[in-house]
Amino acid sequence: MSIRIAGTGSALPEYVRSNDELATLVDTNDEWIRERTGIAARRIAGEGETVASLASAACERALMDAGRNAEDVDLIIVSSCSAEQLLPCMACQVQKNIGATKAVCYDLNAACSGFLFALNSAYAYINAGLCKNALVVGSEVLSKLVDWSDRGTCILFGDGAGAVYVEGCEEDKGMQSIAWGSDGMKGDVLSCNTREGFITMDGKAVYKFATRQVPECIEEALAKAKLTAADIDHYVLHQANIRILESIAKRLSVPMEKVPHNLEHYGNMSSATIPVLLDEMHKCGTMKKGQKLVLSGFGAGLTYGACVMTWEMD
């Protein structure tokens, strides 16, 4: 048995913080940020917009898209590295908010790889027969973890949530292969101490890690699926930096037309970037039933992963 995505949804804060506004906070400008990152703006959570509230809204939209009821959800996994509270977990708060009374709920933190790790976990539970369906969510409010006087990090991050509803399907459909891993020995290049409250990053080290490890991981997933890079229609990658996306595309010898991006509008939303992009692509009709996708995340931990799937939605 495999899993297929049967519905997508996303939720984004209303407030948009542009590069020009950032230029009033730190020594930077729109041209400098765009040239180095590809980012033009990011969403910032306001009063009442939390990891749980954004995740709940994204889940409700994914269920609506799938034509399913919250009461029938078996499993909810929320990926986040920016939860406002330790207990109860975000997934249990989502359960309460949407009325998914039968669901088993838990959180997962693998930073920017989190959504992919959560999706792989849902696959394992469904494939093992422990449940029939799941809501998989990436939700972040990173703005509260950013030092807005640090030009190196404050230009990068934004807030938002994306969700997918997945259910079991035939083995030759849906998800076809998984490759993932972690390198905790290099974890200090991207970290956040909750007592200090700020994200710190060695940008050069992260760039080197992503541009080397991600193509290797994708190639491993492709080999498991008995496919080549040219067989893939869309590479839905974590939206960290346009230069990283371009480098990955070059190393895989695929055109940038196959590497969609929306980071110019939202910045790096950590675990939310992949599901938000999937939702946009689905709602815009970019993806067609039967097309091949690679999803790949990478980030703090260090963590990385990729999966190959066939898009099964009309």
Beta strands, then each sheet from edge to edge (+ up, - down):
strand 1: 2-11
strand 2: 15-18
strand 3: 41-44
strand 4: 75-79
strand 5: 104-108
strand 6: 133-141
strand 7: 159-169
strand 8: 175-182
strand 9: 190-193
strand 10: 198-201
strand 11: 234-237
strand 12: 292-299
strand 13: 303-310
sheet 1: 1+ 7- 6+ 4+ 5+
sheet 2: 2+ 3-
sheet 3: 8+ 13- 12+ 11+
sheet 4: 9+ 10-
end
